[in-house]
Amino acid sequence: MTSENQNYTSLEQAFSLGNGQDSALNWLRKSHTNVAIFLVSGIKLEGVISGFDQYSVLLTDAHNNQQMIYKAKISTIAPLGSRVGGNTFQRRRPPRYQNENQDNSGQSSSDGNSDSV
């Protein structure tokens, strides 16, 4: 029995027990799992993988629009609402430019007075 004919129960199982990328993409396609695809440019696309080949992935969104995405431009593919260790994936990027009056938590470091001690 080849890895293509096996019925994997999870994305992790498909990736690790199958032939890696192809088995994982095939599992996502067959299970109609909603995914977020992050491109190297930082753009996030959401939809269902409806097909793939050696060089591209075909993504269908909620409005049935299809996009062909070159694999070379994909940074990350993550199932939407997936959980690892009990925490939902949350991709949060720190602000590119931070105000010099703010600390790392985003709170103002001054109390509003211009007087410094």
ABEGO torsion letter per residue (X at the ends): XBAAABBBABAAAAAAABAEAAAAAAAAAAAGBBBBBBBAAGBBBBEBBABBBAABBBBBBAAGBBBBBBAAABABBBBBGBBBGGBBBBBBBBBABBBAABBAAGBBABAGBABBX
